[in-house]
Amino acid sequence: MQVVEDNVKSASKIQSLTCAEIGLLMSSYVFGSNTLQMTSNLIYLGTLLLFDLYEHQLIDLYFRLDDTSISLKSTSPAMFPLLEKLNHRELALSLSIVPLVKKAPKSLPDVHQNVYKELLKMSYAFGEPSPILCHDFLVCCKTQMFLNMQMNEARAWLIVELAEKNLITYERKFLIFFDYFLTESGQEYSTYLADQLSQQLQGGYMKKTSDFPRFDCETNQRNTYVVSQLLINTQYSNLKKCAKVTNVTYDRAKQRQIAIGDQIGALLRKPELKLQPENQESWFVAMVTAMGLCMEEAMSTVAAYM
């Protein structure tokens, strides 16, 4: 009897997912279907992994302007005039990564450790540690052979993680090609996440269509917000596929993102102010917006030269 009760308690526990797990699931999900179309966008995946490393406190993100690193959490008042002169594109291209430790902890999954090692190599490329432009790192995720391999390994690792959490299954189709499917739990989780995406993109005005309170926790809400902003910068078809978002909703969300990007300097004057309907602190909204816009610039750079 005790074993049964323990199993019930375990099954009813909130199962939060990382930003990368939610991002992979939502970019591969087809609304109303249990078949997944796994994404191969390595720049998008690299951005998700950067956010996971940030959450693990292994990296910090700054704006690098005039050889000065400008913090998003505690911006010097002297920097506000400079930030407020720049538009969203200029700020996105100045977003920089600063590694915080010399070696990733062994408790971190291998895939995160390997990506962090690549960041350290880039930081120490000229001897002394220096910030890495986020745009350059993301371009390398697609164009630099070893980092490209790390991204593909990360994708495979995330698939295994989702399978171990009983959210997806997969079967070999031919040689190295697989078909991917949602489990019953995976369908429920994906329905919840798709509903959260729609809520985020429609400013919370859409009526909820799913009710899965066991998935509803602060971590999932925060990570879904990040994913919603990154998906805006991929293609409208991705959001339409996974969350049934209309073209009008997408355009409004994109315009809002650009407007926020143009006002990042003003947002950082009060970094702890909670913005609505995002329900996130303004420094966090500024960071996620800059990451999404930077990712879009990296994809445009790669598309122009390939």
ChimeraX attribute file (.defattr): number of C-alpha atoms within 10 A of each C-alpha:
attribute: neighborCount
match mode: 1-to-1
recipient: residues
	/A:1	6
	/A:2	7
	/A:3	8
	/A:4	9
	/A:5	10
	/A:6	11
	/A:7	11
	/A:8	11
	/A:9	10
	/A:10	11
	/A:11	11
	/A:12	12
	/A:13	10
	/A:14	13
	/A:15	15
	/A:16	17
	/A:17	17
	/A:18	18
	/A:19	24
	/A:20	24
	/A:21	22
	/A:22	23
	/A:23	26
	/A:24	22
	/A:25	27
	/A:26	29
	/A:27	25
	/A:28	19
	/A:29	27
	/A:30	21
	/A:31	19
	/A:32	13
	/A:33	11
	/A:34	17
	/A:35	19
	/A:36	20
	/A:37	15
	/A:38	17
	/A:39	17
	/A:40	14
	/A:41	17
	/A:42	24
	/A:43	25
	/A:44	29
	/A:45	23
	/A:46	27
	/A:47	25
	/A:48	25
	/A:49	23
	/A:50	27
	/A:51	21
	/A:52	19
	/A:53	20
	/A:54	17
	/A:55	13
	/A:56	13
	/A:57	12
	/A:58	18
	/A:59	19
	/A:60	18
	/A:61	25
	/A:62	23
	/A:63	25
	/A:64	19
	/A:65	16
	/A:66	8
	/A:67	7
	/A:68	10
	/A:69	18
	/A:70	20
	/A:71	16
	/A:72	22
	/A:73	19
	/A:74	13
	/A:75	19
	/A:76	12
	/A:77	10
	/A:78	8
	/A:79	16
	/A:80	17
	/A:81	11
	/A:82	12
	/A:83	22
	/A:84	17
	/A:85	12
	/A:86	16
	/A:87	17
	/A:88	22
	/A:89	16
	/A:90	18
	/A:91	23
	/A:92	25
	/A:93	21
	/A:94	21
	/A:95	24
	/A:96	23
	/A:97	23
	/A:98	21
	/A:99	23
	/A:100	13
	/A:101	12
	/A:102	10
	/A:103	12
	/A:104	21
	/A:105	13
	/A:106	8
	/A:107	7
	/A:108	12
	/A:109	12
	/A:110	15
	/A:111	19
	/A:112	18
	/A:113	17
	/A:114	18
	/A:115	20
	/A:116	22
	/A:117	16
	/A:118	14
	/A:119	21
	/A:120	22
	/A:121	12
	/A:122	17
	/A:123	19
	/A:124	13
	/A:125	11
	/A:126	9
	/A:127	8
	/A:128	7
	/A:129	14
	/A:130	16
	/A:131	21
	/A:132	22
	/A:133	22
	/A:134	26
	/A:135	25
	/A:136	16
	/A:137	24
	/A:138	27
	/A:139	22
	/A:140	19
	/A:141	25
	/A:142	22
	/A:143	15
	/A:144	12
	/A:145	11
	/A:146	13
	/A:147	22
	/A:148	19
	/A:149	14
	/A:150	19
	/A:151	25
	/A:152	20
	/A:153	15
	/A:154	23
	/A:155	23
	/A:156	12
	/A:157	16
	/A:158	19
	/A:159	21
	/A:160	16
	/A:161	15
	/A:162	19
	/A:163	18
	/A:164	11
	/A:165	13
	/A:166	14
	/A:167	21
	/A:168	23
	/A:169	18
	/A:170	16
	/A:171	10
	/A:172	10
	/A:173	10
	/A:174	8
	/A:175	6
	/A:176	6
	/A:177	9
	/A:178	12
	/A:179	14
	/A:180	20
	/A:181	20
	/A:182	23
	/A:183	17
	/A:184	13
	/A:185	13
	/A:186	20
	/A:187	20
	/A:188	17
	/A:189	22
	/A:190	24
	/A:191	22
	/A:192	19
	/A:193	26
	/A:194	27
	/A:195	20
	/A:196	24
	/A:197	27
	/A:198	26
	/A:199	21
	/A:200	23
	/A:201	26
	/A:202	18
	/A:203	14
	/A:204	15
	/A:205	11
	/A:206	13
	/A:207	10
	/A:208	12
	/A:209	12
	/A:210	14
	/A:211	12
	/A:212	11
	/A:213	10
	/A:214	13
	/A:215	20
	/A:216	17
	/A:217	12
	/A:218	10
	/A:219	15
	/A:220	20
	/A:221	20
	/A:222	16
	/A:223	21
	/A:224	23
	/A:225	22
	/A:226	26
	/A:227	26
	/A:228	24
	/A:229	23
	/A:230	24
	/A:231	20
	/A:232	21
	/A:233	21
	/A:234	18
	/A:235	12
	/A:236	17
	/A:237	17
	/A:238	20
	/A:239	26
	/A:240	16
	/A:241	17
	/A:242	24
	/A:243	25
	/A:244	17
	/A:245	19
	/A:246	14
	/A:247	13
	/A:248	9
	/A:249	15
	/A:250	20
	/A:251	14
	/A:252	13
	/A:253	19
	/A:254	17
	/A:255	12
	/A:256	13
	/A:257	23
	/A:258	18
	/A:259	14
	/A:260	20
	/A:261	26
	/A:262	22
	/A:263	18
	/A:264	26
	/A:265	25
	/A:266	16
	/A:267	23
	/A:268	27
	/A:269	19
	/A:270	15
	/A:271	19
	/A:272	15
	/A:273	15
	/A:274	15
	/A:275	15
	/A:276	11
	/A:277	13
	/A:278	17
	/A:279	14
	/A:280	17
	/A:281	18
	/A:282	25
	/A:283	25
	/A:284	21
	/A:285	25
	/A:286	24
	/A:287	22
	/A:288	21
	/A:289	24
	/A:290	31
	/A:291	28
	/A:292	26
	/A:293	27
	/A:294	28
	/A:295	28
	/A:296	23
	/A:297	19
	/A:298	24
	/A:299	21
	/A:300	12
	/A:301	14
	/A:302	15
	/A:303	9
	/A:304	8
	/A:305	6
	/A:306	6
